[in-house]
């Protein structure tokens, strides 16, 4: 069984993208997982809409904070040892959180990141062969890709900031984000 996780999302603008992120995220959560959204002073109705979602915790800032500060604020507000940083315009697929957090069962792993067509460096899966505007095509592609790469893991010293899971104790050991 994977460890309990807190997903932290910093939001600076754009309800449409944030709603798509949250809509893909909610069905992938397990009992005990938490979601913290840090609103960075959004000027549209994002903050009000986020406040209507009882399944997440909303933290607010006056705005102008960088991504790392938003992530740190969310990490400081949780007691779970696994924190997942997710950008608000990211759409996730079924099973993503289990696959992302599973390597952290090994005490020698401090952080993990997913493969993605939006990631850079070694996490990039390169161009995808599906219509990116079709959510069902996205799910089919990610399921197929995941099945074709079960258990594949690579060691890296850099993770793309789009999404990553971090052992909170490791993050604290290096002074935070």
Backbone as CSV, one residue per row, in Angstrom:
resi,resn,N_x,N_y,N_z,CA_x,CA_y,CA_z,C_x,C_y,C_z
1,UNK,0.840,-1.175,0.000,0.000,0.000,0.000,0.889,1.243,0.000
2,UNK,0.553,2.178,-0.861,1.382,3.372,-0.959,1.118,4.309,0.215
3,UNK,2.093,5.168,0.504,1.894,6.134,1.576,0.809,7.155,1.229
4,UNK,0.210,7.690,2.249,-0.741,8.788,2.101,-0.002,9.992,1.505
5,UNK,-0.684,10.754,0.655,-0.039,11.886,-0.012,-0.907,13.133,0.077
6,UNK,-0.240,14.277,0.049,-0.923,15.557,-0.086,-0.499,16.160,-1.417
7,UNK,-1.474,16.445,-2.263,-1.213,17.083,-3.550,-1.346,18.587,-3.350
8,UNK,-0.311,19.323,-3.733,-0.272,20.773,-3.560,-0.255,21.427,-4.935
9,UNK,-1.203,22.333,-5.126,-1.339,23.018,-6.412,-1.325,24.520,-6.165
10,UNK,-0.387,25.214,-6.760,-0.363,26.667,-6.718,-1.130,27.198,-7.918
11,UNK,-2.036,28.123,-7.688,-2.878,28.651,-8.761,-2.659,30.158,-8.870
12,UNK,-2.255,30.604,-10.055,-2.053,32.032,-10.289,-3.115,32.634,-11.192
13,UNK,-3.702,31.844,-12.063,-4.734,32.362,-12.972,-5.362,31.210,-13.729
14,UNK,-6.513,31.463,-14.281,-7.097,30.534,-15.214,-7.964,29.454,-14.613
15,UNK,-9.239,29.766,-14.370,-10.141,28.784,-13.815,-10.316,27.595,-14.751
16,UNK,-10.372,27.806,-16.049,-10.624,26.714,-16.983,-9.567,25.626,-16.859
17,UNK,-8.299,26.011,-16.876,-7.220,25.028,-16.746,-7.216,24.399,-15.357
18,UNK,-7.449,25.209,-14.329,-7.480,24.688,-12.963,-8.622,23.693,-12.790
19,UNK,-9.788,23.989,-13.354,-10.932,23.079,-13.269,-10.628,21.759,-13.963
20,UNK,-9.950,21.808,-15.102,-9.579,20.572,-15.804,-8.595,19.757,-14.960
21,UNK,-7.641,20.428,-14.337,-6.681,19.751,-13.464,-7.410,19.063,-12.309
22,UNK,-8.249,19.813,-11.609,-8.960,19.269,-10.451,-9.935,18.178,-10.850
23,UNK,-10.573,18.342,-11.998,-11.506,17.323,-12.476,-10.820,16.004,-12.785
24,UNK,-9.597,16.070,-13.283,-8.848,14.837,-13.542,-8.261,14.271,-12.257
25,UNK,-7.943,15.140,-11.304,-7.293,14.737,-10.060,-8.227,14.019,-9.096
26,UNK,-9.404,14.566,-8.856,-10.262,14.056,-7.791,-10.509,12.545,-7.862
27,UNK,-10.844,11.978,-9.023,-11.110,10.537,-9.037,-9.879,9.658,-8.832
28,UNK,-8.683,10.247,-8.827,-7.466,9.449,-8.667,-6.988,9.388,-7.224
29,UNK,-7.665,10.098,-6.336,-7.239,10.149,-4.936,-7.687,8.909,-4.184
30,UNK,-6.883,8.501,-3.225,-7.225,7.385,-2.340,-7.674,7.946,-0.999
31,UNK,-8.401,7.145,-0.213,-8.771,7.604,1.128,-7.515,8.007,1.900
32,UNK,-7.576,9.132,2.561,-6.434,9.627,3.320,-5.594,10.640,2.572
33,UNK,-5.700,10.678,1.233,-4.977,11.692,0.470,-5.642,13.045,0.686
34,UNK,-4.866,14.089,0.604,-5.360,15.453,0.761,-4.964,16.275,-0.460
35,UNK,-5.692,17.348,-0.676,-5.364,18.309,-1.724,-5.360,19.692,-1.091
36,UNK,-4.279,20.418,-1.294,-4.165,21.798,-0.846,-3.933,22.654,-2.079
37,UNK,-4.792,23.633,-2.267,-4.629,24.583,-3.359,-4.261,25.926,-2.747
38,UNK,-3.176,26.511,-3.243,-2.736,27.818,-2.773,-3.050,28.816,-3.879
39,UNK,-4.033,29.659,-3.613,-4.442,30.682,-4.580,-3.499,31.867,-4.466
40,UNK,-2.888,32.220,-5.580,-1.883,33.285,-5.599,-2.481,34.609,-6.048
41,UNK,-3.590,34.994,-5.403,-4.210,36.276,-5.701,-4.855,36.333,-7.071
42,UNK,-5.511,35.248,-7.489,-6.139,35.237,-8.809,-7.151,36.368,-8.926
43,UNK,-7.253,36.912,-10.133,-8.127,38.068,-10.336,-9.474,37.683,-10.949
44,UNK,-9.623,36.470,-11.446,-10.924,36.042,-11.963,-11.711,35.404,-10.813
45,UNK,-12.675,34.579,-11.117,-13.489,33.977,-10.053,-12.920,32.651,-9.544
46,UNK,-11.641,32.415,-9.801,-11.013,31.157,-9.392,-11.112,30.932,-7.892
47,UNK,-10.760,31.922,-7.097,-10.766,31.757,-5.634,-12.155,31.387,-5.135
48,UNK,-13.184,32.049,-5.638,-14.563,31.749,-5.221,-14.941,30.325,-5.618
49,UNK,-14.578,29.917,-6.818,-14.912,28.560,-7.272,-14.161,27.505,-6.468
50,UNK,-12.906,27.784,-6.158,-12.140,26.848,-5.338,-12.764,26.720,-3.952
51,UNK,-13.264,27.811,-3.415,-13.889,27.812,-2.100,-15.146,26.961,-2.035
52,UNK,-15.737,26.649,-3.178,-16.941,25.816,-3.236,-16.619,24.324,-3.209
53,UNK,-15.349,23.968,-3.314,-14.953,22.560,-3.384,-14.554,22.054,-2.002
54,UNK,-15.469,21.353,-1.357,-15.256,20.895,0.022,-14.179,19.819,0.135
55,UNK,-13.804,19.181,-0.951,-12.836,18.085,-0.889,-11.385,18.554,-0.908
56,UNK,-11.161,19.869,-0.956,-9.797,20.383,-0.914,-9.684,21.489,0.131
57,UNK,-8.463,21.763,0.520,-8.174,22.859,1.438,-7.643,24.019,0.608
58,UNK,-8.223,25.193,0.811,-7.815,26.374,0.065,-7.035,27.316,0.978
59,UNK,-5.832,27.640,0.550,-5.019,28.657,1.216,-4.914,29.832,0.260
60,UNK,-4.865,31.019,0.781,-4.814,32.202,-0.073,-3.584,33.040,0.227
61,UNK,-3.091,33.676,-0.816,-2.025,34.654,-0.644,-2.470,35.933,-1.338
62,UNK,-1.797,37.001,-1.038,-2.142,38.293,-1.640,-1.763,38.339,-3.109
63,UNK,-0.897,37.439,-3.519,-0.473,37.395,-4.914,0.977,37.787,-5.063
64,UNK,1.515,37.450,-6.221,2.887,37.813,-6.531,3.938,36.863,-6.001
65,UNK,3.525,35.769,-5.367,4.507,34.801,-4.875,4.945,33.899,-6.016
66,UNK,6.159,33.444,-5.970,6.656,32.504,-6.967,6.150,31.102,-6.691
67,UNK,6.345,30.249,-7.651,5.874,28.867,-7.554,6.460,28.143,-6.339
68,UNK,7.744,28.326,-6.097,8.380,27.650,-4.963,7.767,28.095,-3.638
69,UNK,7.467,29.372,-3.501,6.859,29.875,-2.263,5.467,29.293,-2.067
70,UNK,4.703,29.178,-3.147,3.367,28.578,-3.042,3.473,27.118,-2.625
71,UNK,4.409,26.404,-3.237,4.605,24.992,-2.889,5.025,24.842,-1.437
72,UNK,5.938,25.696,-0.989,6.403,25.628,0.396,5.261,25.918,1.362
73,UNK,4.416,26.886,1.028,3.269,27.208,1.889,2.365,25.983,2.027
74,UNK,2.100,25.308,0.922,1.277,24.100,0.968,1.944,22.986,1.757
75,UNK,3.241,22.784,1.547,3.976,21.737,2.265,3.977,21.999,3.766
76,UNK,4.091,23.266,4.152,4.079,23.613,5.573,2.725,23.335,6.225
77,UNK,1.679,23.249,5.419,0.326,23.072,5.950,-0.111,21.611,6.045
78,UNK,0.785,20.687,5.745,0.396,19.278,5.796,1.281,18.478,6.742
79,UNK,0.727,17.382,7.230,1.502,16.498,8.099,1.872,15.193,7.403
80,UNK,1.532,15.042,6.122,1.905,13.819,5.421,3.383,13.869,5.067
81,UNK,4.021,12.707,4.974,5.428,12.679,4.614,5.621,12.700,3.108
82,UNK,4.566,12.528,2.334,4.687,12.597,0.886,3.879,13.786,0.390
83,UNK,4.570,14.719,-0.237,3.905,15.857,-0.844,4.112,15.782,-2.352
84,UNK,3.055,16.079,-3.070,3.094,16.041,-4.524,2.821,17.448,-5.015
85,UNK,3.739,17.987,-5.770,3.576,19.319,-6.340,3.073,19.157,-7.768
86,UNK,1.960,19.811,-8.063,1.310,19.654,-9.361,0.941,21.031,-9.891
87,UNK,1.365,21.339,-11.103,0.996,22.624,-11.695,-0.479,22.619,-12.065
88,UNK,-1.101,23.782,-11.935,-2.557,23.880,-12.064,-3.088,23.671,-13.470
89,UNK,-2.226,23.608,-14.459,-2.682,23.351,-15.823,-2.356,21.932,-16.277
90,UNK,-2.050,21.070,-15.318,-1.704,19.684,-15.622,-2.928,18.795,-15.479
91,UNK,-3.139,17.948,-16.468,-4.215,16.963,-16.416,-3.561,15.616,-16.146
92,UNK,-4.101,14.888,-15.174,-3.527,13.598,-14.787,-4.402,12.455,-15.281
93,UNK,-3.813,11.270,-15.311,-4.521,10.100,-15.817,-4.790,9.102,-14.692
94,UNK,-5.687,8.163,-14.916,-5.975,7.166,-13.886,-4.695,6.442,-13.442
95,UNK,-4.554,6.269,-12.141,-3.420,5.536,-11.584,-2.134,6.327,-11.461
96,UNK,-2.138,7.574,-11.923,-0.902,8.361,-11.925,-0.307,8.523,-10.540
97,UNK,-1.147,8.777,-9.538,-0.641,9.065,-8.199,-0.020,7.822,-7.568
98,UNK,-0.644,6.681,-7.766,-0.067,5.435,-7.251,1.297,5.180,-7.883
99,UNK,1.397,5.333,-9.212,2.670,5.101,-9.901,3.728,6.109,-9.477
100,UNK,3.323,7.350,-9.233,4.268,8.393,-8.855,4.814,8.196,-7.444
101,UNK,3.937,7.824,-6.527,4.314,7.730,-5.114,4.929,6.379,-4.762
102,UNK,4.608,5.341,-5.502,5.078,3.989,-5.182,6.588,3.894,-4.940
103,UNK,7.445,4.520,-5.728,8.887,4.406,-5.466,9.322,4.964,-4.109
104,UNK,8.512,5.829,-3.499,8.880,6.417,-2.215,8.742,5.434,-1.058
105,UNK,8.236,4.249,-1.334,8.236,3.198,-0.316,9.678,2.835,0.032
106,UNK,10.574,2.966,-0.946,12.002,2.727,-0.740,12.575,3.939,0.007
107,UNK,13.099,3.752,1.221,13.592,4.893,2.002,14.771,5.618,1.357
108,UNK,15.396,5.019,0.350,16.514,5.660,-0.338,16.066,6.609,-1.448
109,UNK,14.768,6.628,-1.752,14.242,7.509,-2.790,13.670,8.746,-2.108
110,UNK,14.152,9.913,-2.505,13.698,11.159,-1.895,12.633,11.876,-2.695
111,UNK,12.604,11.646,-4.018,11.641,12.337,-4.874,11.444,11.533,-6.160
112,UNK,10.291,11.697,-6.757,10.001,11.044,-8.033,9.266,12.025,-8.937
113,UNK,9.349,11.761,-10.221,8.619,12.567,-11.192,8.085,11.668,-12.288
114,UNK,6.968,12.044,-12.892,6.382,11.217,-13.937,6.995,11.480,-15.306
115,UNK,6.727,10.594,-16.213,7.011,10.849,-17.627,5.851,11.692,-18.144
116,UNK,6.129,12.562,-19.096,5.074,13.429,-19.611,5.483,14.009,-20.955
117,UNK,4.491,14.294,-21.777,4.782,14.994,-23.020,5.024,16.484,-22.758
118,UNK,4.755,16.954,-21.548,4.976,18.361,-21.206,6.227,18.545,-20.346
119,UNK,6.920,17.459,-20.024,8.121,17.539,-19.188,9.350,17.753,-20.061
120,UNK,10.398,18.217,-19.427,11.659,18.386,-20.125,12.643,17.324,-19.655
121,UNK,13.748,17.239,-20.347,14.821,16.337,-19.949,14.430,14.876,-19.996
122,UNK,14.987,14.094,-19.063,14.775,12.642,-19.113,13.337,12.210,-18.843
123,UNK,12.494,13.100,-18.357,11.099,12.739,-18.097,10.216,12.859,-19.338
124,UNK,10.730,13.464,-20.380,9.933,13.694,-21.576,9.672,12.387,-22.322
125,UNK,8.426,12.200,-22.733,8.087,11.051,-23.584,8.075,11.467,-25.049
126,UNK,8.435,12.713,-25.302,8.482,13.206,-26.676,7.093,13.444,-27.229
127,UNK,7.000,13.556,-28.529,5.692,13.803,-29.138,4.738,12.643,-28.869
128,UNK,3.472,12.968,-28.745,2.458,11.936,-28.512,1.631,11.734,-29.781
129,UNK,1.044,10.556,-29.902,0.288,10.233,-31.116,-1.219,10.198,-30.856
130,UNK,-1.708,11.162,-30.121,-3.142,11.271,-29.890,-3.543,12.733,-30.015
131,UNK,-4.821,12.951,-30.208,-5.359,14.305,-30.293,-5.383,14.881,-28.882
132,UNK,-4.551,15.878,-28.618,-4.430,16.427,-27.267,-5.710,17.119,-26.795
133,UNK,-6.634,17.372,-27.690,-7.916,17.981,-27.307,-8.957,16.935,-26.935
134,UNK,-8.622,15.664,-27.062,-9.564,14.569,-26.804,-9.199,13.880,-25.484
135,UNK,-9.952,14.140,-24.394,-9.620,13.549,-23.092,-9.611,12.020,-23.093
136,UNK,-10.513,11.390,-23.830,-10.527,9.925,-23.869,-9.281,9.378,-24.557
137,UNK,-8.831,10.064,-25.610,-7.609,9.638,-26.298,-6.410,9.756,-25.355
138,UNK,-6.391,10.814,-24.557,-5.326,11.001,-23.569,-5.291,9.829,-22.593
139,UNK,-6.448,9.463,-22.057,-6.503,8.362,-21.092,-6.062,7.058,-21.748
140,UNK,-6.565,6.765,-22.943,-6.154,5.531,-23.634,-4.647,5.495,-23.846
141,UNK,-4.086,6.622,-24.272,-2.651,6.676,-24.540,-1.852,6.471,-23.258
142,UNK,-2.244,7.148,-22.167,-1.480,7.028,-20.923,-1.575,5.621,-20.338
143,UNK,-2.750,5.012,-20.451,-2.890,3.633,-19.958,-1.985,2.705,-20.760
144,UNK,-2.008,2.846,-22.075,-1.174,1.992,-22.931,0.309,2.241,-22.643
145,UNK,0.696,3.518,-22.555,2.097,3.832,-22.304,2.538,3.266,-20.957
146,UNK,1.693,3.424,-19.947,2.028,2.919,-18.601,2.175,1.402,-18.602
147,UNK,1.282,0.726,-19.292,1.372,-0.738,-19.371,2.639,-1.176,-20.088
148,UNK,3.034,-0.451,-21.110,4.245,-0.786,-21.864,5.524,-0.497,-21.091
149,UNK,5.437,0.296,-20.041,6.630,0.698,-19.294,6.534,0.372,-17.802
150,UNK,5.771,-0.651,-17.446,5.598,-1.040,-16.045,6.960,-1.261,-15.393
151,UNK,7.150,-0.622,-14.253,8.363,-0.810,-13.466,9.587,-0.076,-13.982
152,UNK,9.488,0.587,-15.119,10.635,1.302,-15.655,10.910,2.529,-14.805
153,UNK,12.138,2.613,-14.321,12.539,3.761,-13.507,13.958,4.135,-13.871
154,UNK,14.215,5.405,-13.885,15.549,5.906,-14.161,15.955,6.831,-13.029
155,UNK,17.229,6.847,-12.720,17.754,7.740,-11.706,18.142,9.052,-12.375
156,UNK,17.792,10.148,-11.732,18.138,11.469,-12.240,18.384,12.405,-11.066
157,UNK,19.101,13.464,-11.306,19.357,14.448,-10.250,18.466,15.673,-10.409
158,UNK,17.706,15.738,-11.500,16.827,16.871,-11.762,15.441,16.351,-12.131
159,UNK,14.403,16.944,-11.529,13.030,16.603,-11.881,12.337,17.842,-12.432
160,UNK,11.520,17.642,-13.441,10.738,18.722,-14.024,9.710,19.192,-12.993
161,UNK,9.500,20.500,-12.911,8.613,21.069,-11.906,7.128,20.947,-12.195
162,UNK,6.766,20.427,-13.353,5.346,20.271,-13.687,4.632,19.405,-12.659
163,UNK,5.322,18.369,-12.221,4.762,17.434,-11.247,5.899,16.668,-10.608
164,UNK,5.851,16.534,-9.299,6.827,15.696,-8.614,6.311,15.325,-7.230
165,UNK,6.707,14.160,-6.775,6.406,13.716,-5.416,7.709,13.783,-4.629
166,UNK,7.628,14.327,-3.429,8.816,14.514,-2.613,8.534,14.002,-1.208
167,UNK,9.495,13.273,-0.680,9.404,12.883,0.722,9.620,14.163,1.538
168,UNK,8.655,14.550,2.345,8.738,15.813,3.087,9.953,15.844,3.988
169,UNK,10.301,14.729,4.570,11.474,14.697,5.443,12.748,14.986,4.656
170,UNK,12.831,14.551,3.413,14.001,14.860,2.576,14.029,16.340,2.222
171,UNK,12.849,16.894,1.940,12.751,18.314,1.613,13.191,19.154,2.821
172,UNK,12.746,18.781,3.995,13.113,19.515,5.209,14.600,19.388,5.503
173,UNK,15.178,18.225,5.180,16.599,17.998,5.432,17.488,18.944,4.622
174,UNK,16.989,19.422,3.475,17.769,20.339,2.651,17.285,21.782,2.789
175,UNK,16.431,22.061,3.782,15.998,23.417,4.046,14.755,23.857,3.303
176,UNK,13.984,22.923,2.798,12.733,23.263,2.099,12.944,23.353,0.603
177,UNK,11.937,23.909,-0.041,11.989,23.998,-1.497,13.043,25.019,-1.882
